[in-house]
Amino acid sequence: MKKNSTVMLSAMMFLQFFVWGAWFSTLGAALAANDLASIIGAAYGKGPIAAILAPLFLGLVADRFFNSEKAMGVLHLVGGVLLFMAPGLIEKGDGATLVWIILGHMLCYMPTLGLSNTVAFSNIDDRNKFPALRVWGTIGWIAAGLIVGGLGWTTSPKIFTLAAVSALVLGVLCFFLPATPPPAKGQPIDMKALLMVDAFKMLGNVPFLVFITCSTLICIPLAYYYAFTSNYLTHIGFKAAGSTMTLGQMSEILFMLLIPFFYRRLGVKNMILVGMLAWVIRYALFSVGAPAQSVSMILIAVILHGICYDFFFVTGFMYTDNKAPKQVRGQAQSMLVFFTQGIGMYFGFAIAGKKFGETMTSAGAYTEAMPVTEPFTFWGSFGKMFTVEKPAFDAKLVSDTMAQWKEFWMYPCIMAAVIMVIFFAAFWERRELQFAGAEEAKPAADAKPSDAATE
């Protein structure tokens, strides 16, 4: 692989996840601060819909008729234009239209996750080099969070402006990437493969059925974290919730490196149980730490994201790859993403949004009463990114709101605990499948839809 190609592909991966990370992590806080808390669940719920439809678009259109880099470029340009409309809609309080704009953007964005993998794999001479490229995506997500926090935009509609500009830059960059012809050009359309018919037959295997069921269910409490953590951190007093949340991605990189070590010793079941347990602990810390606004508990809970994501999702990709027949591996990975990032997260965001509205009855008044901070320069702000200023106004309002946060976070904690117990009792797999593939701590190379998982 040529050096300039490596740089271009690394930049592609960096911007690919920078676009998403710029608005996704702090969307909840931005909507709540602009009197649109009621649509948080609906806004986040559009991503799973796009994740469900993306494989069909890739299989029927992108993989057959267009160069991957050009299709990716057009989608990012259109998606970027849509994002530019979002700040104006937020300022007008037009939540209904904003939800449709987010859906339109995500319908453009989700297929590019698979397309970016296609471009990368098609232009490297050794597939073992892919993780070194993919890690730039995680770095891009972290950079987006740090910049949002550094600019003081955690609760600002400007997060969409940042995402839009980066999407347009990436869209232009795509037209200068190495030419990547459509991988399925001239091949007949295989509807059985597109609809994952052969992969669905794997559900006849009881251990795999238990795994898929629990994986889908655990994504319901996961949605609570993605949709409402930024709002929660803002209420606690964190000056830059987006920057604080990047601690989770930083820990993700560390634990990704440790997966082969733990996998060889623990196997599939114990690895997934550790991941589920981390989710239970994370939500318990959020809940217990709310009344006292315990910064240490909350930071530990955010850092646990590395274990929550890597031990569960990455292990799940590996188990699915080992379990599926070779000719069905791609379908099996698509099916896993369909159930987790699609079905599970869709219902998760809907349930979390409904529960937020029922539980957090004082959240609106609390947000309105929060003091307005003086603006500060970009570079000087980096020293304040992890600063916490506990609100000193209306002690009863603070107490009531934190009590409601305690109740709110207990719901996903209990859900995750129940699912963990079900998985522990019901999942039994042969030892050779429990420990197979321990040397390769990443999804199968041909399973491009698996990268639809949220950072």
C-alpha positions in Angstrom: 0.0 0.0 0.0 1.4 3.4 -1.0 2.2 5.9 1.7 -0.1 8.6 0.3 -2.9 6.0 0.2 -2.4 5.2 3.8 -2.7 8.9 4.7 -5.8 9.3 2.6 -7.5 6.2 4.1 -6.6 7.3 7.6 -8.0 10.7 7.0 -11.2 9.1 5.6 -11.6 7.0 8.8 -10.9 10.0 11.0 -13.5 12.2 9.4 -16.0 9.3 9.0 -16.4 9.1 12.8 -15.7 12.8 13.4 -18.9 13.6 11.6 -20.9 11.3 13.8 -19.2 12.1 17.0 -19.6 15.9 16.5 -23.3 15.8 17.2 -24.4 12.3 18.4 -22.9 12.4 21.9 -24.3 15.7 23.0 -27.5 15.8 21.0 -29.6 15.1 24.1 -28.0 18.0 26.0 -28.4 20.4 23.1 -32.1 19.5 22.6 -32.9 19.8 26.3 -31.2 23.2 26.5 -33.3 24.4 23.7 -36.7 23.2 25.0 -36.8 20.1 22.8 -36.2 17.4 25.4 -39.5 15.7 24.4 -38.0 14.7 21.0 -34.7 13.2 22.3 -35.9 9.6 22.0 -37.4 10.2 18.6 -34.3 12.0 17.3 -31.9 9.2 18.4 -34.4 6.6 17.2 -33.8 7.5 13.6 -30.3 6.0 13.6 -31.5 2.5 14.1 -34.0 2.8 11.3 -31.1 3.8 9.0 -29.0 1.0 10.3 -31.8 -1.5 9.3 -32.1 -0.1 5.8 -28.4 0.5 5.1 -27.5 -3.2 4.1 -30.3 -3.2 1.5 -29.0 0.0 -0.1 -25.5 -1.3 -0.1 -26.5 -4.7 -1.6 -29.0 -3.4 -4.2 -27.4 -0.1 -5.3 -23.9 0.9 -4.0 -22.2 -2.5 -4.3 -23.4 -3.0 -7.9 -23.6 0.3 -9.8 -21.1 2.9 -8.4 -17.5 3.1 -7.3 -17.5 2.9 -3.5 -15.5 6.1 -3.0 -17.8 8.1 -5.3 -21.0 6.8 -3.8 -19.6 7.6 -0.4 -18.7 11.1 -1.5 -22.2 11.9 -2.8 -23.8 10.6 0.4 -21.6 12.7 2.6 -22.3 15.8 0.6 -26.0 15.3 0.7 -25.9 14.4 4.4 -23.8 17.5 5.1 -26.3 19.8 3.5 -29.1 18.3 5.6 -27.1 18.9 8.8 -26.7 22.6 7.9 -30.5 22.9 8.2 -30.6 21.6 11.8 -29.4 24.6 13.8 -32.1 26.8 12.3 -34.8 24.3 13.1 -33.6 24.0 16.7 -33.7 27.8 17.1 -37.3 27.9 15.7 -38.3 25.0 18.1 -39.4 22.9 15.1 -38.6 19.5 16.6 -40.9 17.6 14.1 -38.9 18.7 11.1 -35.6 18.3 12.9 -36.4 14.6 13.5 -37.0 14.1 9.7 -33.7 16.0 8.9 -31.8 13.6 11.3 -33.5 10.6 9.6 -32.5 11.9 6.2 -28.9 12.5 7.3 -28.7 9.0 8.9 -30.1 7.4 5.8 -27.1 9.0 3.9 -24.6 8.3 6.7 -25.2 4.7 7.6 -24.3 3.2 4.2 -21.0 5.0 4.3 -19.9 2.9 7.3 -19.9 -0.2 5.0 -18.6 1.8 2.0 -15.6 3.1 4.0 -14.7 -0.4 5.0 -15.0 -1.5 1.3 -12.6 1.3 0.2 -10.2 0.5 3.0 -10.1 -3.3 2.4 -9.9 -2.9 -1.4 -6.8 -0.7 -1.1 -4.6 -2.4 1.5 -2.3 -5.3 0.7 -2.8 -7.0 4.0 -6.1 -7.2 5.9 -4.2 -7.2 9.2 -3.5 -3.5 8.5 -7.1 -2.7 8.8 -7.2 -2.2 12.6 -4.4 0.4 12.3 -6.7 2.3 9.9 -9.9 1.8 11.8 -8.4 3.2 15.1 -8.3 6.6 13.3 -12.1 6.4 13.4 -12.1 6.2 17.2 -9.5 9.0 17.3 -11.9 11.1 15.1 -14.8 10.5 17.5 -12.6 11.5 20.5 -11.4 14.6 18.6 -14.9 15.7 17.8 -15.9 15.4 21.5 -12.9 17.4 22.6 -13.5 20.2 20.1 -17.2 20.4 20.9 -16.2 20.7 24.6 -13.3 23.1 23.9 -15.6 25.4 21.9 -18.2 25.3 24.6 -20.8 23.9 22.2 -22.1 21.0 24.3 -25.6 22.4 24.5 -25.4 24.5 21.3 -27.1 23.8 17.9 -23.6 24.5 16.5 -22.7 20.9 17.0 -24.6 20.3 13.7 -22.7 23.0 11.9 -19.4 21.4 12.9 -20.7 18.0 11.7 -22.0 19.5 8.5 -18.6 21.2 7.6 -16.7 18.0 8.4 -19.2 15.9 6.3 -18.7 18.3 3.3 -14.9 18.1 3.7 -15.1 14.3 3.8 -17.4 14.3 0.8 -14.9 16.2 -1.3 -12.0 14.0 0.0 -13.8 10.9 -1.1 -13.5 11.8 -4.8 -9.7 11.8 -4.3 -9.5 8.4 -2.7 -8.2 5.4 -4.6 -10.7 4.1 -7.2 -12.7 1.3 -5.8 -15.0 -0.3 -8.4 -18.4 -1.7 -7.2 -17.5 -5.1 -5.7 -20.7 -6.9 -6.9 -20.9 -5.3 -10.4 -22.5 -7.6 -13.0 -23.5 -10.2 -10.3 -27.2 -11.3 -10.1 -29.1 -9.9 -7.1 -29.3 -12.5 -4.4 -32.4 -11.6 -2.4 -31.8 -14.5 0.0 -28.4 -12.9 1.0 -29.8 -9.4 1.2 -32.6 -10.5 3.5 -30.2 -12.7 5.5 -32.3 -15.8 5.0 -29.4 -18.3 5.5 -28.3 -16.4 8.6 -31.7 -16.5 10.1 -31.5 -20.3 10.0 -28.8 -20.0 12.6 -31.4 -19.1 15.1 -32.4 -22.7 15.2 -29.3 -23.3 17.3 -30.3 -22.7 20.9 -27.0 -21.1 22.2 -26.9 -18.7 19.2 -30.6 -17.9 19.7 -30.0 -17.0 23.4 -27.0 -14.9 22.3 -29.0 -12.9 19.7 -32.0 -12.5 22.0 -29.9 -11.2 24.9 -27.8 -9.0 22.6 -31.0 -7.4 21.3 -32.5 -6.9 24.7 -29.2 -5.4 26.2 -29.3 -2.7 23.6 -32.5 -1.3 25.2 -30.7 -0.1 28.4 -27.7 0.8 26.2 -29.8 3.5 24.5 -30.3 5.3 27.8 -26.5 6.0 27.9 -26.3 7.3 24.4 -29.4 9.5 24.6 -29.2 11.0 28.0 -25.7 10.9 29.4 -24.7 14.3 28.0 -27.9 15.9 29.5 -27.1 14.2 32.9 -23.5 15.4 32.9 -24.6 19.0 32.1 -27.1 18.9 35.0 -24.3 17.6 37.3 -22.2 20.7 36.3 -19.7 19.3 33.8 -18.6 22.3 31.7 -18.0 20.1 28.6 -20.1 16.9 28.6 -18.9 16.0 25.1 -15.3 16.1 26.1 -15.9 14.1 29.3 -17.7 11.4 27.4 -14.6 10.9 25.2 -13.0 9.2 28.2 -15.2 6.3 27.3 -13.7 6.1 23.8 -10.2 6.4 25.2 -10.7 3.5 27.5 -12.2 1.6 24.5 -8.9 1.8 22.7 -7.1 0.3 25.8 -9.5 -2.5 26.3 -9.6 -3.3 22.6 -5.9 -4.1 22.9 -6.5 -6.4 26.0 -9.3 -8.4 24.4 -7.0 -11.2 23.0 -5.5 -11.6 26.5 -8.9 -11.9 28.3 -10.6 -13.9 25.5 -8.0 -16.7 25.7 -8.7 -17.0 29.5 -12.4 -16.3 29.8 -14.1 -17.4 26.6 -17.2 -16.0 25.0 -19.7 -16.5 27.9 -17.6 -14.9 30.6 -16.4 -12.1 28.3 -20.0 -11.1 27.5 -21.0 -11.4 31.2 -18.2 -9.1 32.2 -19.4 -6.6 29.5 -23.0 -6.9 30.8 -21.8 -6.5 34.4 -20.0 -3.3 33.5 -23.3 -1.9 32.2 -25.0 -2.8 35.4 -22.2 -1.1 37.4 -22.2 1.9 35.1 -25.9 2.6 35.5 -25.7 1.9 39.3 -22.9 4.5 39.6 -24.9 7.0 37.7 -27.9 6.4 39.9 -26.2 6.2 43.3 -24.0 9.2 42.4 -26.8 11.5 41.4 -28.1 12.8 44.8 -24.6 13.7 46.0 -23.5 14.7 42.4 -20.4 12.4 43.0 -17.9 13.4 40.3 -15.7 10.3 40.9 -18.6 7.9 40.5 -19.7 9.5 37.3 -16.3 9.6 35.8 -15.7 5.9 36.6 -19.1 5.1 35.0 -18.1 6.9 31.8 -14.7 5.2 31.7 -16.4 1.8 32.0 -17.7 2.4 28.4 -14.5 0.6 27.1 -15.4 -2.6 28.9 -19.1 -2.2 28.1 -18.5 -1.9 24.3 -15.4 -4.0 23.7 -16.2 -7.0 25.9 -19.8 -7.2 24.6 -19.9 -6.0 21.0 -16.4 -7.1 19.8 -16.7 -10.4 21.5 -20.1 -10.8 19.9 -18.7 -10.1 16.5 -16.0 -12.8 17.1 -18.5 -15.4 18.4 -20.8 -14.8 15.4 -17.9 -15.1 13.0 -16.8 -18.4 14.6 -20.4 -19.8 14.8 -21.5 -19.0 11.2 -20.6 -21.3 8.3 -17.9 -19.6 6.1 -20.3 -18.8 3.2 -22.8 -17.1 5.6 -20.5 -15.0 7.8 -21.3 -11.7 6.1 -25.0 -12.4 6.4 -24.6 -13.4 10.1 -22.7 -10.1 10.9 -25.4 -8.1 9.1 -28.1 -10.0 11.1 -26.3 -9.2 14.4 -26.2 -5.5 13.5 -29.9 -5.7 12.4 -31.0 -7.0 15.8 -28.7 -4.9 18.0 -28.1 -1.5 16.3 -31.4 -1.8 14.5 -34.2 -3.5 16.5 -32.7 -3.2 20.0 -31.6 0.4 19.8 -34.8 1.5 18.1 -37.0 0.2 20.9 -34.3 1.3 23.4 -34.4 5.0 22.3 -38.2 4.9 22.3 -38.5 3.4 25.8 -35.7 5.7 27.2 -37.4 8.8 25.7 -40.8 7.8 27.2 -39.2 7.1 30.6 -37.3 10.4 30.6 -40.5 12.3 30.0 -42.3 10.4 32.8 -39.5 10.6 35.3 -37.6 13.8 34.8 -40.5 16.2 35.4 -38.3 19.0 36.8 -35.5 18.7 34.2 -36.9 21.6 32.1 -37.0 24.0 35.0 -33.6 22.9 36.1 -32.0 23.5 32.7 -33.6 27.0 32.5 -32.3 27.9 36.0 -28.7 26.8 35.3 -26.3 29.8 35.3 -25.0 31.2 32.0 -21.2 31.0 31.9 -19.0 33.6 30.4 -17.5 32.7 27.0 -13.9 31.8 26.9 -11.3 31.4 24.2 -10.9 28.0 22.4 -7.3 27.2 23.5 -7.9 28.4 27.1 -11.0 26.3 27.3 -9.1 23.0 27.1 -8.1 23.4 30.8 -11.8 23.6 31.6 -13.1 20.6 29.6 -13.3 18.3 32.6 -14.2 21.1 35.1 -17.3 20.7 37.2 -19.2 23.6 38.6 -22.0 22.4 40.9 -25.1 24.7 40.6 -25.7 26.8 43.7 -29.3 27.8 42.8 -32.5 26.7 44.4 -31.4 23.8 46.6 -34.8 22.1 46.4 -34.9 22.1 42.6 -31.4 20.6 42.6 -32.4 18.0 45.1 -35.6 17.1 43.3 -33.9 16.8 39.9 -31.0 14.7 41.2 -33.5 12.4 42.9 -35.3 12.0 39.6 -32.0 11.2 37.8 -31.4 8.5 40.5 -34.7 6.9 39.6 -34.2 7.3 35.9 -30.8 5.5 35.8 -32.1 2.7 38.0 -34.4 1.5 35.2 -31.5 0.6 32.8 -29.5 -0.8 35.7 -32.2 -3.2 36.6 -32.9 -4.1 33.0 -29.2 -4.9 32.3 -29.0 -7.0 35.5 -32.0 -9.1 34.6 -30.7 -9.7 31.1 -27.3 -10.6 32.5 -28.9 -13.2 34.8 -30.9 -14.6 31.8 -27.8 -14.9 29.7 -25.8 -16.6 32.5 -28.5 -19.2 33.1 -29.5 -19.9 29.4 -26.3 -19.6 27.4 -24.3 -22.8 27.1 -21.9 -23.4 24.3 -19.4 -26.0 23.3 -15.9 -25.2 24.7 -14.3 -25.1 21.2 -16.7 -22.3 20.2 -16.3 -20.6 23.5 -12.6 -20.0 23.0 -12.2 -20.1 19.2 -10.8 -17.1 17.4 -9.0 -15.7 20.5 -6.1 -14.7 18.4 -8.1 -12.2 16.3 -9.8 -9.6 18.4 -11.8 -7.9 15.6 -14.9 -8.7 13.5 -14.5 -10.8 10.4 -12.8 -8.9 7.5 -15.7 -9.5 5.2 -18.3 -8.4 7.7 -18.4 -4.7 6.8 -21.9 -4.0 8.3 -20.6 -4.7 11.8 -19.0 -1.3 11.9 -22.4 0.2 12.1 -22.1 -0.2 15.9 -22.0 3.1 17.7 -18.7 4.2 19.2 
